[in-house]
């Protein structure tokens, strides 16, 4: 089953970078600026973006990038955990299986 087909199932979240990319493409105009890449790519070239980064040490970092720094960065050993957290932090995502991150845009 393709990721875009499964994404409509209650509670399904992407667990690989490729699934995240497909999932994002299936929602044109509804997802904010995102940058998915590796540590070697350097910092995003713009502010106010949601980032999913594979670090040189093998970990994954999920963060919001603004004013030249990664805010509230979270680190994960697995790609699947990082992808689920990344999707869960995006504003406007109806995600019944994961709560939105508390720091995300005024949520409490």
VMD Tcl script that builds the backbone (N, CA, C; Angstrom):
set m [mol new atoms 324]
animate dup $m
set s [atomselect $m all]
$s set {name element resname resid chain x y z} {
  {N N UNK 1 A 0.848 -1.179 0.000}
  {CA C UNK 1 A 0.000 0.000 0.000}
  {C C UNK 1 A 0.894 1.242 0.000}
  {N N UNK 2 A 0.548 2.224 -0.790}
  {CA C UNK 2 A 1.335 3.449 -0.872}
  {C C UNK 2 A 1.128 4.294 0.378}
  {N N UNK 3 A 2.156 5.089 0.799}
  {CA C UNK 3 A 2.009 5.936 1.987}
  {C C UNK 3 A 0.814 6.872 1.909}
  {N N UNK 4 A 0.524 7.430 0.724}
  {CA C UNK 4 A -0.595 8.357 0.623}
  {C C UNK 4 A -1.923 7.649 0.837}
  {N N UNK 5 A -1.991 6.370 0.495}
  {CA C UNK 5 A -3.213 5.613 0.738}
  {C C UNK 5 A -3.372 5.302 2.225}
  {N N UNK 6 A -2.275 4.966 2.877}
  {CA C UNK 6 A -2.344 4.623 4.292}
  {C C UNK 6 A -2.520 5.851 5.167}
  {N N UNK 7 A -2.112 7.008 4.702}
  {CA C UNK 7 A -2.135 8.192 5.559}
  {C C UNK 7 A -3.545 8.594 5.969}
  {N N UNK 8 A -4.537 8.135 5.242}
  {CA C UNK 8 A -5.899 8.476 5.619}
  {C C UNK 8 A -6.438 7.570 6.722}
  {N N UNK 9 A -5.723 6.493 7.009}
  {CA C UNK 9 A -6.152 5.605 8.073}
  {C C UNK 9 A -5.946 6.275 9.426}
  {N N UNK 10 A -6.873 6.110 10.317}
  {CA C UNK 10 A -6.771 6.724 11.645}
  {C C UNK 10 A -5.504 6.260 12.340}
  {N N UNK 11 A -4.709 7.215 12.774}
  {CA C UNK 11 A -3.529 6.909 13.547}
  {C C UNK 11 A -2.277 6.612 12.753}
  {N N UNK 12 A -2.333 6.530 11.425}
  {CA C UNK 12 A -1.138 6.240 10.651}
  {C C UNK 12 A -0.282 7.488 10.504}
  {N N UNK 13 A 1.023 7.311 10.695}
  {CA C UNK 13 A 1.981 8.391 10.489}
  {C C UNK 13 A 3.153 7.868 9.676}
  {N N UNK 14 A 3.775 8.728 8.861}
  {CA C UNK 14 A 4.948 8.305 8.109}
  {C C UNK 14 A 6.082 7.904 9.057}
  {N N UNK 15 A 6.856 6.889 8.661}
  {CA C UNK 15 A 7.957 6.429 9.505}
  {C C UNK 15 A 9.313 6.463 8.804}
  {N N UNK 16 A 9.340 6.945 7.563}
  {CA C UNK 16 A 10.605 7.128 6.850}
  {C C UNK 16 A 10.601 8.513 6.215}
  {N N UNK 17 A 11.782 9.004 5.892}
  {CA C UNK 17 A 11.884 10.312 5.242}
  {C C UNK 17 A 11.129 10.295 3.915}
  {N N UNK 18 A 11.261 9.224 3.166}
  {CA C UNK 18 A 10.549 9.147 1.886}
  {C C UNK 18 A 9.035 9.197 2.094}
  {N N UNK 19 A 8.524 8.490 3.094}
  {CA C UNK 19 A 7.087 8.552 3.388}
  {C C UNK 19 A 6.673 9.955 3.808}
  {N N UNK 20 A 7.517 10.649 4.570}
  {CA C UNK 20 A 7.213 12.033 4.961}
  {C C UNK 20 A 7.116 12.907 3.719}
  {N N UNK 21 A 8.061 12.761 2.812}
  {CA C UNK 21 A 8.039 13.574 1.583}
  {C C UNK 21 A 6.783 13.320 0.763}
  {N N UNK 22 A 6.396 12.053 0.610}
  {CA C UNK 22 A 5.173 11.715 -0.120}
  {C C UNK 22 A 3.964 12.293 0.601}
  {N N UNK 23 A 3.927 12.141 1.903}
  {CA C UNK 23 A 2.822 12.657 2.727}
  {C C UNK 23 A 2.692 14.173 2.576}
  {N N UNK 24 A 3.826 14.890 2.599}
  {CA C UNK 24 A 3.804 16.346 2.435}
  {C C UNK 24 A 3.302 16.743 1.046}
  {N N UNK 25 A 3.751 16.043 0.021}
  {CA C UNK 25 A 3.309 16.349 -1.353}
  {C C UNK 25 A 1.810 16.119 -1.517}
  {N N UNK 26 A 1.234 15.240 -0.719}
  {CA C UNK 26 A -0.198 14.959 -0.838}
  {C C UNK 26 A -1.053 16.045 -0.178}
  {N N UNK 27 A -0.409 17.020 0.445}
  {CA C UNK 27 A -1.117 18.095 1.140}
  {C C UNK 27 A -0.671 19.470 0.648}
  {N N UNK 28 A -0.751 19.748 -0.637}
  {CA C UNK 28 A -0.275 21.035 -1.149}
  {C C UNK 28 A -1.031 22.198 -0.528}
  {N N UNK 29 A -0.279 23.211 -0.157}
  {CA C UNK 29 A -0.882 24.421 0.383}
  {C C UNK 29 A -1.307 24.346 1.832}
  {N N UNK 30 A -1.204 23.171 2.447}
  {CA C UNK 30 A -1.673 23.036 3.824}
  {C C UNK 30 A -0.542 22.890 4.823}
  {N N UNK 31 A 0.682 22.723 4.346}
  {CA C UNK 31 A 1.817 22.489 5.219}
  {C C UNK 31 A 2.767 23.678 5.117}
  {N N UNK 32 A 3.309 24.133 6.247}
  {CA C UNK 32 A 4.222 25.285 6.228}
  {C C UNK 32 A 5.583 24.907 5.637}
  {N N UNK 33 A 6.515 25.860 5.653}
  {CA C UNK 33 A 7.863 25.624 5.156}
  {C C UNK 33 A 8.548 24.518 5.942}
  {N N UNK 34 A 9.117 23.566 5.235}
  {CA C UNK 34 A 9.852 22.476 5.862}
  {C C UNK 34 A 11.179 22.287 5.143}
  {N N UNK 35 A 12.171 21.794 5.883}
  {CA C UNK 35 A 13.457 21.425 5.313}
  {C C UNK 35 A 13.796 20.043 5.853}
  {N N UNK 36 A 14.018 19.104 4.942}
  {CA C UNK 36 A 14.409 17.748 5.299}
  {C C UNK 36 A 15.774 17.507 4.675}
  {N N UNK 37 A 16.734 17.108 5.488}
  {CA C UNK 37 A 18.059 16.908 4.934}
  {C C UNK 37 A 19.023 16.251 5.898}
  {N N UNK 38 A 20.311 16.469 5.636}
  {CA C UNK 38 A 21.365 15.909 6.466}
  {C C UNK 38 A 22.158 17.033 7.109}
  {N N UNK 39 A 22.929 16.689 8.119}
  {CA C UNK 39 A 23.761 17.683 8.791}
  {C C UNK 39 A 24.740 18.328 7.811}
  {N N UNK 40 A 25.220 17.554 6.841}
  {CA C UNK 40 A 26.161 18.071 5.854}
  {C C UNK 40 A 25.556 19.198 5.007}
  {N N UNK 41 A 24.223 19.249 4.926}
  {CA C UNK 41 A 23.555 20.309 4.158}
  {C C UNK 41 A 23.688 21.672 4.825}
  {N N UNK 42 A 24.051 21.697 6.107}
  {CA C UNK 42 A 24.168 22.956 6.841}
  {C C UNK 42 A 22.816 23.456 7.317}
  {N N UNK 43 A 22.823 24.679 7.822}
  {CA C UNK 43 A 21.582 25.277 8.316}
  {C C UNK 43 A 20.671 25.639 7.150}
  {N N UNK 44 A 19.360 25.663 7.414}
  {CA C UNK 44 A 18.440 26.086 6.347}
  {C C UNK 44 A 18.794 27.489 5.868}
  {N N UNK 45 A 18.529 27.769 4.636}
  {CA C UNK 45 A 18.846 29.072 4.065}
  {C C UNK 45 A 17.821 30.149 4.381}
  {N N UNK 46 A 16.850 29.814 5.205}
  {CA C UNK 46 A 15.810 30.797 5.571}
  {C C UNK 46 A 15.319 30.500 6.977}
  {N N UNK 47 A 14.638 31.463 7.556}
  {CA C UNK 47 A 14.083 31.305 8.898}
  {C C UNK 47 A 12.654 30.774 8.833}
  {N N UNK 48 A 12.166 30.438 10.023}
  {CA C UNK 48 A 10.777 30.013 10.193}
  {C C UNK 48 A 10.437 28.768 9.372}
  {N N UNK 49 A 11.251 27.716 9.585}
  {CA C UNK 49 A 11.016 26.449 8.911}
  {C C UNK 49 A 11.060 25.310 9.916}
  {N N UNK 50 A 10.298 24.284 9.643}
  {CA C UNK 50 A 10.306 23.058 10.431}
  {C C UNK 50 A 11.351 22.142 9.811}
  {N N UNK 51 A 12.223 21.565 10.638}
  {CA C UNK 51 A 13.337 20.786 10.099}
  {C C UNK 51 A 13.349 19.343 10.612}
  {N N UNK 52 A 13.761 18.454 9.721}
  {CA C UNK 52 A 14.015 17.049 10.025}
  {C C UNK 52 A 15.392 16.753 9.456}
  {N N UNK 53 A 16.362 16.494 10.332}
  {CA C UNK 53 A 17.751 16.389 9.908}
  {C C UNK 53 A 18.386 15.088 10.381}
  {N N UNK 54 A 19.028 14.383 9.452}
  {CA C UNK 54 A 19.810 13.207 9.813}
  {C C UNK 54 A 21.216 13.684 10.135}
  {N N UNK 55 A 21.639 13.507 11.386}
  {CA C UNK 55 A 22.927 14.011 11.850}
  {C C UNK 55 A 24.063 13.044 11.509}
  {N N UNK 56 A 25.273 13.591 11.487}
  {CA C UNK 56 A 26.453 12.786 11.162}
  {C C UNK 56 A 26.671 11.634 12.137}
  {N N UNK 57 A 26.231 11.779 13.385}
  {CA C UNK 57 A 26.440 10.717 14.384}
  {C C UNK 57 A 25.360 9.632 14.322}
  {N N UNK 58 A 24.454 9.725 13.349}
  {CA C UNK 58 A 23.420 8.709 13.168}
  {C C UNK 58 A 22.079 9.056 13.786}
  {N N UNK 59 A 22.063 10.059 14.677}
  {CA C UNK 59 A 20.794 10.465 15.292}
  {C C UNK 59 A 20.006 11.342 14.320}
  {N N UNK 60 A 18.773 11.618 14.714}
  {CA C UNK 60 A 17.873 12.488 13.954}
  {C C UNK 60 A 17.494 13.672 14.825}
  {N N UNK 61 A 17.428 14.872 14.230}
  {CA C UNK 61 A 17.015 16.079 14.960}
  {C C UNK 61 A 15.742 16.623 14.316}
  {N N UNK 62 A 14.773 16.925 15.172}
  {CA C UNK 62 A 13.531 17.564 14.752}
  {C C UNK 62 A 13.470 18.891 15.480}
  {N N UNK 63 A 13.277 19.986 14.734}
  {CA C UNK 63 A 13.300 21.309 15.367}
  {C C UNK 63 A 12.591 22.336 14.492}
  {N N UNK 64 A 12.351 23.483 15.100}
  {CA C UNK 64 A 11.875 24.653 14.378}
  {C C UNK 64 A 13.065 25.595 14.264}
  {N N UNK 65 A 13.393 26.037 13.063}
  {CA C UNK 65 A 14.561 26.891 12.835}
  {C C UNK 65 A 14.117 28.330 12.624}
  {N N UNK 66 A 14.634 29.220 13.480}
  {CA C UNK 66 A 14.385 30.650 13.294}
  {C C UNK 66 A 15.526 31.447 13.907}
  {N N UNK 67 A 15.765 32.605 13.343}
  {CA C UNK 67 A 16.817 33.516 13.812}
  {C C UNK 67 A 18.170 32.821 13.940}
  {N N UNK 68 A 18.457 31.928 13.017}
  {CA C UNK 68 A 19.760 31.290 12.975}
  {C C UNK 68 A 19.994 30.143 13.931}
  {N N UNK 69 A 18.947 29.686 14.618}
  {CA C UNK 69 A 19.161 28.573 15.547}
  {C C UNK 69 A 17.987 27.593 15.502}
  {N N UNK 70 A 18.288 26.377 15.953}
  {CA C UNK 70 A 17.284 25.332 16.017}
  {C C UNK 70 A 16.606 25.400 17.378}
  {N N UNK 71 A 15.359 25.824 17.410}
  {CA C UNK 71 A 14.622 25.971 18.665}
  {C C UNK 71 A 13.992 24.650 19.083}
  {N N UNK 72 A 14.047 24.400 20.383}
  {CA C UNK 72 A 13.392 23.226 20.963}
  {C C UNK 72 A 13.711 21.940 20.208}
  {N N UNK 73 A 14.985 21.778 19.891}
  {CA C UNK 73 A 15.404 20.592 19.145}
  {C C UNK 73 A 15.189 19.333 19.971}
  {N N UNK 74 A 14.729 18.304 19.295}
  {CA C UNK 74 A 14.565 16.989 19.914}
  {C C UNK 74 A 15.368 16.012 19.087}
  {N N UNK 75 A 15.983 15.043 19.760}
  {CA C UNK 75 A 16.880 14.093 19.106}
  {C C UNK 75 A 16.344 12.678 19.249}
  {N N UNK 76 A 16.508 11.894 18.187}
  {CA C UNK 76 A 15.970 10.537 18.147}
  {C C UNK 76 A 17.001 9.575 17.594}
  {N N UNK 77 A 16.988 8.360 18.111}
  {CA C UNK 77 A 17.879 7.314 17.611}
  {C C UNK 77 A 17.325 6.685 16.338}
  {N N UNK 78 A 16.014 6.706 16.181}
  {CA C UNK 78 A 15.421 6.042 15.016}
  {C C UNK 78 A 14.767 7.040 14.063}
  {N N UNK 79 A 14.851 6.715 12.791}
  {CA C UNK 79 A 14.206 7.508 11.752}
  {C C UNK 79 A 12.690 7.535 11.961}
  {N N UNK 80 A 12.121 6.396 12.326}
  {CA C UNK 80 A 10.669 6.309 12.509}
  {C C UNK 80 A 10.187 7.253 13.604}
  {N N UNK 81 A 10.862 7.264 14.752}
  {CA C UNK 81 A 10.462 8.157 15.847}
  {C C UNK 81 A 10.599 9.618 15.445}
  {N N UNK 82 A 11.682 9.944 14.734}
  {CA C UNK 82 A 11.892 11.328 14.294}
  {C C UNK 82 A 10.810 11.754 13.302}
  {N N UNK 83 A 10.471 10.881 12.377}
  {CA C UNK 83 A 9.447 11.212 11.379}
  {C C UNK 83 A 8.089 11.432 12.034}
  {N N UNK 84 A 7.732 10.575 12.984}
  {CA C UNK 84 A 6.446 10.742 13.685}
  {C C UNK 84 A 6.418 12.061 14.453}
  {N N UNK 85 A 7.516 12.411 15.134}
  {CA C UNK 85 A 7.572 13.664 15.881}
  {C C UNK 85 A 7.497 14.856 14.938}
  {N N UNK 86 A 8.215 14.778 13.824}
  {CA C UNK 86 A 8.228 15.861 12.840}
  {C C UNK 86 A 6.820 16.149 12.322}
  {N N UNK 87 A 6.116 15.112 11.902}
  {CA C UNK 87 A 4.754 15.286 11.395}
  {C C UNK 87 A 3.841 15.810 12.505}
  {N N UNK 88 A 4.037 15.316 13.721}
  {CA C UNK 88 A 3.202 15.745 14.841}
  {C C UNK 88 A 3.381 17.194 15.239}
  {N N UNK 89 A 4.528 17.797 14.897}
  {CA C UNK 89 A 4.747 19.195 15.287}
  {C C UNK 89 A 4.228 20.185 14.255}
  {N N UNK 90 A 3.859 19.727 13.081}
  {CA C UNK 90 A 3.398 20.647 12.043}
  {C C UNK 90 A 2.020 21.204 12.380}
  {N N UNK 91 A 1.863 22.507 12.294}
  {CA C UNK 91 A 0.549 23.095 12.578}
  {C C UNK 91 A -0.469 22.691 11.515}
  {N N UNK 92 A -1.689 22.511 11.948}
  {CA C UNK 92 A -2.756 22.193 11.023}
  {C C UNK 92 A -2.856 20.736 10.651}
  {N N UNK 93 A -2.055 19.886 11.295}
  {CA C UNK 93 A -2.108 18.463 10.995}
  {C C UNK 93 A -3.035 17.794 11.992}
  {N N UNK 94 A -4.094 17.180 11.474}
  {CA C UNK 94 A -5.008 16.439 12.332}
  {C C UNK 94 A -4.391 15.073 12.563}
  {N N UNK 95 A -3.941 14.851 13.772}
  {CA C UNK 95 A -3.149 13.670 14.070}
  {C C UNK 95 A -3.683 13.001 15.334}
  {N N UNK 96 A -4.586 12.062 15.193}
  {CA C UNK 96 A -5.223 11.481 16.367}
  {C C UNK 96 A -4.314 10.609 17.227}
  {N N UNK 97 A -3.205 10.112 16.669}
  {CA C UNK 97 A -2.379 9.190 17.442}
  {C C UNK 97 A -1.277 9.867 18.233}
  {N N UNK 98 A -1.004 11.129 17.972}
  {CA C UNK 98 A 0.079 11.833 18.658}
  {C C UNK 98 A -0.404 13.230 19.024}
  {N N UNK 99 A -0.130 13.666 20.241}
  {CA C UNK 99 A -0.457 15.028 20.610}
  {C C UNK 99 A 0.516 15.993 19.960}
  {N N UNK 100 A 0.060 17.185 19.675}
  {CA C UNK 100 A 0.954 18.201 19.131}
  {C C UNK 100 A 1.963 18.586 20.188}
  {N N UNK 101 A 3.140 18.962 19.760}
  {CA C UNK 101 A 4.172 19.367 20.710}
  {C C UNK 101 A 3.728 20.653 21.399}
  {N N UNK 102 A 3.919 20.718 22.683}
  {CA C UNK 102 A 3.378 21.803 23.495}
  {C C UNK 102 A 3.885 23.175 23.072}
  {N N UNK 103 A 5.097 23.250 22.587}
  {CA C UNK 103 A 5.653 24.560 22.246}
  {C C UNK 103 A 5.163 25.068 20.909}
  {N N UNK 104 A 4.474 24.258 20.147}
  {CA C UNK 104 A 4.114 24.596 18.791}
  {C C UNK 104 A 3.065 25.693 18.719}
  {N N UNK 105 A 3.482 26.850 18.348}
  {CA C UNK 105 A 2.598 27.977 18.036}
  {C C UNK 105 A 1.490 28.229 19.054}
  {N N UNK 106 A 1.893 28.422 20.286}
  {CA C UNK 106 A 0.955 28.814 21.311}
  {C C UNK 106 A 0.135 27.703 21.911}
  {N N UNK 107 A 0.357 26.467 21.506}
  {CA C UNK 107 A -0.374 25.361 22.129}
  {C C UNK 107 A 0.070 25.221 23.566}
  {N N UNK 108 A -0.787 24.705 24.398}
  {CA C UNK 108 A -0.373 24.484 25.785}
  {C C UNK 108 A -0.571 23.052 26.185}
}
mol reanalyze $m
mol bondsrecalc $m
mol representation Tube
mol addrep $m
